[in-house]
Amino acid sequence: MKKTTVACLLGGALLLAACGAPTTPTQAQAQSDARCAAGILGGAALGGVLGNQIGAGSGKTLATAAGAGLGMYAGQSACN
């Protein structure tokens, strides 16, 4: 449970770091990159947590990995 909390806090911190109005094109690109990273990491964390609720034994491990992978894909596709 502590790992999940840390992952959620890290994702939230990344999202907050991406907030604010950029003043230069470089800052705008950095914010866009931070939003993408936050989406990918947040998607992986959420997908892993949801996948971990399914199955037992090695099936649970596979579901957790699949959930994290699908969450990463969803977060990355939201960037484009």
Secondary structure, DSSP 8 states (H G I E B T S, - for coil): -HHHHHHHHHHHHHHHHT-S--SSHHHHHHHHHHHHHHHHHHHHHHHHHHHHTS-STHHHHHHHHHHHHHHHHHHHHTT-
